Structure formats: structure tokens, C-alpha cells
Amino acid sequence: TTPEIVKLVELFAAGGVNKIRLTGGEPLLRKDLTDIVGHLKEIPGIRTVGMTTNGVTLHRFVPSLKAAGLDSLNISLDTLEEKKFEFIARKKGFRHVMKSMDKALDAGFALLKVNCVVMKGMNDDEVGAFVELTRDKCIDVRFIEYMPFDGNRWNFSKFVAYKDMLVSIKASHPGVVRLKNDDHDTAKSYKVPGYAGRFGFITSMSEHFCGSCNRLRLSADGNLKVCLFGAAEISLRDALRSGASDAEMMSLIEKAVKRKKASHAGMFNISKSKNKPMILIGG
């Protein structure tokens, strides 16, 4: 429920968390989303509230989300070809996504992020086109290495390492430069000099960043995951509903965080292990 979300974020904020990202599934399906954003922005210690969306209906909600205080947006988009979009998403909506992107930029969402999962034989031939998006648009395209989850039929033959993507991009954009990243950034950032935006790579598989990862995930059913690729979860929702005190809740969270491992098991081991589909985890 919304009060439970707010309560848990208050607890996380008390523990030092200052950035919240609402994901899915698709968060815009939730009718009280703008109310949730407004409540989260009022919590002491929370500096940034962001959202990840497929962008199909986003254009209708940009003004209200901005007014509620939403700070940043990520749009998931794996292709710039309309027919391929329909094949991947199994529905129409490509033009709505592009409209949403422009509306978000016009509304002042600085450095809008576009998340693209790259798969060999599917969209690896489009990395250059995505970089070209950054020529005139102030966006941050993040190429995400294909990661194994239940239900996505992960196969190493579809995997494209970030270094191979970078070689391809440099062939068409030889002036590419590396940008400095903050300690806990998940992406390795680059830029074509003179372009309005930038691009980067989330290298979870080929060069993991587990040692600097400070992310926690709370699923839609109230389970806390300290590692995206780990099956271990703890139900904070159930603890709340059973009447746990703030001190008991904080103890649960602290114990979970302290069990966070130094690194994940590697893509081949992960592909054989049991984990939720990404749509159920959120992200």
C-alpha cells in the first residue's frame, strides 16, 4: 500500500538512503503514482526521486509528475525501429515512446536516461544509431549487457560485451572520450565531443561493479533484495504488517545489507540459478 511504501522509505532514509527510484513492471499503471512521488519528496533525507518507465503512456503524465517533484526519468527502449519495437514489446507504441522522450526533455528533465539492453542479432547493429540520438538531445543512453533472469531465455550467444559495443561505436565515432564517473555510478560513461548528450555501458556481466554497488531493491510484494542477481529476499511488508517496531525493522534491514556478498556468481552460474523475472523484481 502507499502508506507502507512511505513508511519503508522513511526507514531507509533514516538509515542514510537519499535516492529512490520507482520501477516496475510499469509504475505508470499505478493510479496514485503522483501522490507517491509527492509523499516521498517530503521525507527528510530524500534528495532525489526518479522513475523507470517503458515510456508508452509517459507523455500523458509528464506535467503532473514534474509538478509532484519527480527529479529524474529513465525510459527503457531497446530499438529505434518501429517494427522491431513491436516485435520486442509485442505491442505498438514506438511513436508514443519517442513523444514521451521529447515531452520529458521539454519539461526540463535534465539528462534523460534511455536504457537499452543489447542483444546480438537483435539490436546490436543499432548502437551507433542510439549514440546519434545524443547529438541533439540531452539524453544519457545506457547500453546494458544482456543479463540472465528467469523467463528471458538468456543465451550466451546473444551476449554482447561492452568492449565490443565500444569498438563498434568508435568505428563510426572515432572522437569518443571517456567521462569521469562518481564512485557508486553503475555506468561507464562516454561522450562524442560536441554532442548534447552522452552514452555509457552497464557492464554487470563482463566487468561487474559489485564492490561499489550501494543499491537495494524493494519488490512490489514488499521483499528486500540486496543483490539483483541473488535469490535471497526478506519480506519487509510482512514484518510491517505483523507490527514490528521501527527498531526491529531497521535491524532486519541492517542484517540483510550485511549479508550482501562481495560479488555475484558470474553470468554462467547466474543463468543456472533460480531468480525472479526482472518484471517481478523491478528495474
N, C-alpha and C positions, 0 to 999 in steps of 0.2 A: 504494500500500500504506500501511498505518498508519505504519510506521517512516518512510516518505518524507514523509508529511504532517507528522509530528512534527519531522522534520529541517528541512523548509522553514519551519515556524512558528518554530523556534529561530533560523533565519537572519533571518527578518523581525523577530523580537523584538530581535535584536542590532542591527538597523537602526533601531529606535525604534518599531516597531508594538507597541501594547499591548492591542488589542481584536481578537478573532477571532469571526466569525460563520459557523457551519456551515449551508449552504443546500442546494439541490438544483435539479431533481429533488425527491426526498423523502428527506432524510437518515435518517429512521427506518427505511428499508429496509435500512440497513447494520447488520448484526448486532453489530458491535463499536463502535457509536456511543458507548456509555457509557464504554468503555475509551479511546476517542479523547479524549473530554471530559476524563477524568481525567488523561491524559498532558499535554494542553495546559495544564491548570491548574497543572501542576508546573513549567512553563517559566518561568524568571526573566524578569520584564518584562511578562508577560501578565497584565493585571489583570482582563479581562472575557472570558468565553467565552459566546457566545449562539448561538441556533439559530432558523432559519426553517422552518416545517413547515406542511403542509396541515391538520394537527390531527386527521385521521381516526382514527389509532391512538395519538395522543399520550397519551390518558388512561391507557393501559396502562404507559407508560414514565415518567410524571412523577416517581414516587418515586425510581427508580434514577438518573434524570438529575439530580435535585436532590442526591442523595447523592454523585454523581460530581463535583459542583461547578458545574454549569451555572448561569450567572448570570441570563440573560435569555431570553425567548421571544418570537418573532413568529409569529402564526398568520395564514395567508392565507385570507381569507374575503370573497367578492365579493357575497354576498347573505344576507339574513336570512329568505328564503322557501324552504321545503324543496323545493318542486317546481322552483323556479328554480335552486336549488343543483344538483339532479340534472341539469338541462339543461346548465348550465355545466360541471360536473365530469364529466358523463357517467357518474355512478355515485351510489349512495346514500351517506349518511354525514353528513348535516347534523346530526343529533342527537348523533352521536359528537363532532363538532367542538365543539358547544356544551358537551357534557360535559367535553371536554378543557379548554376555557376555564375552566370552574368549578374543575376539579381543579388547574389551574396556579395559579389565584388562591388556592385553599385551601392550596396547598403553599408559598405565600409568594413567588411570582414577582411582584415589585413592578412596577406599571405595565406589565402585559402589553400588548404591541403587537398590534394587529389590522390587517393590510394589506388594503385594499380598492381594487382597480383599477376606476375609474368609467368606464362606457361609456354614451353616450347611447342611449336606447331599450332598454337592458338593465337597468341598476340605478341610473341617476341619480335615479330617484324614491325611492330608499331612503336618501339621505344623512341625512335627518332622523332616520330610524329608527336608523341607526348612531350618531348623536350621542346619541340617547336611551339607548343601551347604556351610555354613560358616566355616566348618572345615579346608578346604584347600584353599578356595577362599576369598580374601579380599573384601567381599561384606557386605552390610548392608541390611538385609531382613527386610522389614517393613510390618507387618501384619495389614491390615486396616479393621476396623469394617465396616460391610455392612451398607451403608448409603442410605436413601430414596431419589430418584430423579425421575422425570418424565421418564417413559419408561423402568425402570429397574425392575418393578413388585415387589417392595420391600414388604417383608412379615416378620413379627417379628419371625415367626417360622424358618426362615433361619438365624436369627441374632445369632452371637457368640460373647459374651463379651470377652474383652481382658483377664480378670482374669481367665476365663475358658480355654482360649488358654494357658495361662501361667501354669496352673495346669497340663495340658496335656504335655507341654514341660518339666516341672520339673520331671515328672514321668519317662521320658526317659533320661533326662539330669539333674540329681539332683544337680550338682555343679554350676548351673546358678547363675550369680551375676548381680546385678543392677549397671548400669553405671550412672555417673553424666551427666545431660543434661544442656545445656545453657537455659537461661530464656525464649527465644522465640522458642525453639525447639517444633515441633509438635509431636514427638515420645518419648515414654518412652523406653529407651534403655537398653539392657541386653547383656550378653556375656557368652559363655561357656569358662572357663579358658583353655588356650592352643589352642583355635581355632583362625584361622587367621582373621575371620570377626566377625560380631555381628548381633544382631537382635533387633527389637523393635516393639512397638504397637502404632498405631494412633487411639486413643480412642475417636473419635469425638462424639460418641453416649453415651457410658456408663460413661465416665468421660471427659466432654468437657474441652477444654483449651482456651475458648473464651477470658478470661481475659488477656491472654498473647499473643493472636494472633495478629501478625502485618502484615498479608498477605492481599494483594489487588489482584484482578483478572481483567484482561482486556480480554474480549472475542474476538473472531475472527472478529466479526462485530463491534468492537470498543466500546463496552459497559463496563463501570466500575462497578464491583461488590465488595462491601466492606465486604460482608459475603457470603461464598459459599452456605449457606442454605437460604439466603434471596432472595426474588424475585425482590427487588428494584435494578434498574440499571439506569445509566446515560450515555448518548452517548457522549463520548469524540470525536469520529470520526466526528459526525455531527457538533459539536462545532468547531473543527478544520476547516472543510470544509466551514463553514459559515464565516470564517475569524476572529475568536476570537483571541485576543492578548494573549501573554504568561501570563500576569497578570490575564486576565479573565479565562484562562484555569486553572491556579493554584487555583483561587477562587472556581471554580467548583469542583476540586479535594478535596480541603480542606473542603468544605461544605459536600461532600459525606462522607468523612472519619469521620467527626464529628457526622454524623448520625449513625455510627456503634454502634450496640447495645451491651450491656454488655454480653449477651449470646444468643444462638439460642433458638428456641422454644421447643426443645426436639424432639426425633425421632418420637413419635406418632403424634404430631402436624405437624411436617415437612412432614410426609407421606401423610397428608391430604391437604397440601397446594400446590399451583401451583408454579413450578420452572422448569427451563430448564433441559433437559437431560444433564448428565455430559459431553457427547461428544460435546455438543454445548457450554458448559461453558468453558471447557478446564481444564485439570488436570489429 
